[in-house]
Amino acid sequence: MTRSSVVLRPVMRALRRAQAQPPRSRGLKLRVEALEDRAVPAAFVVDTLDYPFPRDGTGVTLWEAVERANRTVGPDTIVFADSLAGGTIHLSNFVFPSSQLPTIFTDVTIVGLGADRLTIDADGGSRIFEIADSATVEICGLTLTGGNARSGSESSYSGGAILNRGTLAVTGATLSGNAAEDGGAVLNLGTLTVVGSTISGNSATRAGGGIANHGMLSVIASTLSGNTADTGVPPVTPAGGGGIFNFADGLLTVTGSTLSGNSTDRAGGGVANHGRLSVVNSTLSGNSALREGRSSPTRPRTA
């Protein structure tokens, strides 16, 4: 027997014993840890013109879609089924005193079928949308009409179709035939961007037949026409602005837009401005005011 075999034999026996024994636990323990909260976008499809609930118990109404979006964490989307094209959602079907949709508290994009293909009509019973200061919202491809903030609205008499306290974009929409004390179509208390939209035939009994602005307002490639602010209020009250009334705390930018045929019995047929105003590459024509330059003791800039 060689010396090398004598040396290797104990080593080989040790290796065989190790291979025959089951692996020992090293004391490792598995732990389950909760993941951080994640905002998961959700899409809700409105597939009935009924309001607020489907008459036959099937489908999703606009009321229900807004309610579900409010209960969902994260940016959501509300869309409308193609089968609703050419239809009108009448908020007057609501069984409670106010037909207004639920106030929007969440981030949501509401995508209509086109302003000429789908209408939301409040039938003079209330405003249509209210946006809370916590929300970022886009409304596009819809016609909003029949809003009346002086009739059963849940907060204030202003903003006939929309009362915005948050961040709102209105894109490719038509707002017409709405009424309020301030802001026949929209009262903006937050940040509002209007793009490629038409705001026409709305009325205010004090300020801003089309829009009344207390925040940041940008009007881009849009038309404001045929809006009125016929007030009958004391001369010391800020009033007028057939198309837009920009309050002292307002920042207004009008770009590539047309304001025409708006009127008021006070100052500023197109725009009555008490705040900061910039007009770029826009047309203001055919607007009328009975008391030009005498809208208030501050003698605002008017157009």
Rosetta blueprint (number, residue, H / E / L):
1 M L
2 T L
3 R H
4 S H
5 S H
6 V H
7 V H
8 L H
9 R H
10 P H
11 V H
12 M H
13 R H
14 A H
15 L H
16 R H
17 R H
18 A H
19 Q H
20 A H
21 Q L
22 P L
23 P L
24 R L
25 S L
26 R L
27 G L
28 L L
29 K L
30 L L
31 R L
32 V L
33 E L
34 A L
35 L L
36 E L
37 D L
38 R L
39 A L
40 V L
41 P L
42 A L
43 A E
44 F E
45 V E
46 V E
47 D L
48 T L
49 L L
50 D L
51 Y L
52 P L
53 F L
54 P L
55 R L
56 D L
57 G L
58 T L
59 G L
60 V L
61 T L
62 L H
63 W H
64 E H
65 A H
66 V H
67 E H
68 R H
69 A H
70 N H
71 R L
72 T L
73 V L
74 G L
75 P L
76 D E
77 T E
78 I E
79 V E
80 F E
81 A L
82 D H
83 S H
84 L H
85 A L
86 G L
87 G E
88 T E
89 I E
90 H E
91 L H
92 S H
93 N H
94 F L
95 V L
96 F L
97 P L
98 S L
99 S L
100 Q L
101 L L
102 P L
103 T L
104 I E
105 F L
106 T L
107 D L
108 V E
109 T E
110 I E
111 V E
112 G L
113 L L
114 G L
115 A L
116 D L
117 R L
118 L E
119 T E
120 I E
121 D E
122 A L
123 D L
124 G L
125 G L
126 S L
127 R L
128 I L
129 F E
130 E E
131 I E
132 A L
133 D L
134 S L
135 A L
136 T E
137 V E
138 E E
139 I E
140 C E
141 G L
142 L L
143 T E
144 L E
145 T E
146 G L
147 G L
148 N E
149 A L
150 R L
151 S L
152 G L
153 S L
154 E L
155 S L
156 S L
157 Y L
158 S L
159 G L
160 G L
161 A L
162 I E
163 L E
164 N E
165 R L
166 G L
167 T E
168 L E
169 A E
170 V E
171 T E
172 G L
173 A L
174 T E
175 L E
176 S E
177 G L
178 N L
179 A E
180 A E
181 E E
182 D E
183 G L
184 G L
185 A L
186 V E
187 L E
188 N E
189 L L
190 G L
191 T E
192 L E
193 T E
194 V E
195 V E
196 G L
197 S L
198 T E
199 I E
200 S E
201 G L
202 N L
203 S E
204 A E
205 T E
206 R E
207 A E
208 G L
209 G L
210 G L
211 I E
212 A E
213 N E
214 H L
215 G L
216 M E
217 L E
218 S E
219 V E
220 I E
221 A L
222 S L
223 T E
224 L E
225 S E
226 G L
227 N L
228 T E
229 A E
230 D L
231 T L
232 G L
233 V L
234 P L
235 P L
236 V L
237 T L
238 P L
239 A L
240 G E
241 G L
242 G L
243 G L
244 I E
245 F E
246 N E
247 F L
248 A L
249 D L
250 G L
251 L E
252 L E
253 T E
254 V E
255 T E
256 G L
257 S L
258 T E
259 L E
260 S E
261 G L
262 N L
263 S E
264 T E
265 D L
266 R L
267 A E
268 G L
269 G L
270 G L
271 V E
272 A E
273 N E
274 H L
275 G L
276 R E
277 L E
278 S E
279 V E
280 V E
281 N L
282 S L
283 T E
284 L E
285 S E
286 G L
287 N L
288 S E
289 A E
290 L L
291 R L
292 E L
293 G L
294 R L
295 S L
296 S L
297 P L
298 T L
299 R L
300 P L
301 R E
302 T E
303 A L
